Amino acid sequence: MQGWRAIAVNNMGEEHLIFVGLSYEQVKRNYADAFFTILTDDEQADIRNLQMQRWIGVADSGKWVLQDEIRVPKKQAIKEGVEDGELQPV
């Protein structure tokens, strides 16, 4: 089993689950839209970083491991149809 997720960490160290997927690419492609759908404007403003984490272990025994830090998306930077989660100015 392999799973990936994007976690938003706020200034108090609290974590918000943003997106879960089967591959790094799937999470990278979808986390920005999920970020704006799941979090309120106030929560978005309080996020200090986003983490890409991978599940290590079997389904009922394992742990999430930090693999990468990804950038916090900006609303004005979202462009519909951009591939691979890359955000570009519109």
Buried (B, 14 or more C-beta within 10 A) or exposed (E): EEBBBBBBBBEEEEEBEBBBBEEBEBBBBBBBBBBBEBBEEEBBEBBEEBBBBBBEEEEEEEEBEEBEEBEBBEEEEBEEEBEEBEBEEE
